[in-house]
């Protein structure tokens, strides 16, 4: 399902880039395509990032026997 969203966004970005190419030049079209598609991808990435709170471990640490000391 995510791939379909990115393909649709890529198609829309490509159509707008072709329109921008005719209005300006080829560099305008390339920049519009990269900006729109890259912005959409980054927006989805940032939207799914959730801040993680520090999880405290409630189990006590395991007691390990202390090895004998050689003096």
N, C-alpha and C positions, 0 to 999 in steps of 0.2 A: 504493500500500500504506500509506503514511503517513497518507493521508486517512482510510482505514478505521479505523486505530488511534484517531485523534482523534474520529471519529464514535462509535465504541464507548465511548470515555472520556466523551464528552459525554452519551451516553445513560445511562450508569451514574451520572454526576454529576447528571443531571436526575432520575432515579428517587430517588436519595438526597435531593435537594433537595425533591422533593415530599413524601417521608416526613418530612423535617425541618420542612417547612411545617405539616404536620398535628400534629406534636409541639410545635411552638413557634408561630411566627407567620411572616408572609410574608418579613420581613427575614432571619429565620434561614435560610429556604430559599434566598433569593438569595445570601446570604453563603456558604452551603455549596456552592452551584453554582459560584460564581466562584472560591472557594478550591480546590475539587477540580479543576476543569478548568484553571484557571490554574496550579495547582501541578503538574499533570501535564505541561502544555506547557513550563513552566520546567524541570522535571526532565529532559525530553527534550533541551532546548536545552543545558543544562549538562552532560549526559551525553556529548554529541557534541563538546564543546569539548576540544581537545587542546592542550597547551602546545607552542608552536613554539620550537625552539631556534634560535639565531642561525646562519644559514647563511653560511659564509664563501665568498667567491668565489675560486676557485683560479686563475682566469685573470689574468695580469698586465694592468695597465691599458694601454690603447692609447697609444702614443707619438704625440703630436701635434707637428708642427713648430712651433717658436716663431716668432711673427711678428716681422719686423724692427722695431726700435725707432726711432722718429723722435726725434732730439735737436735 
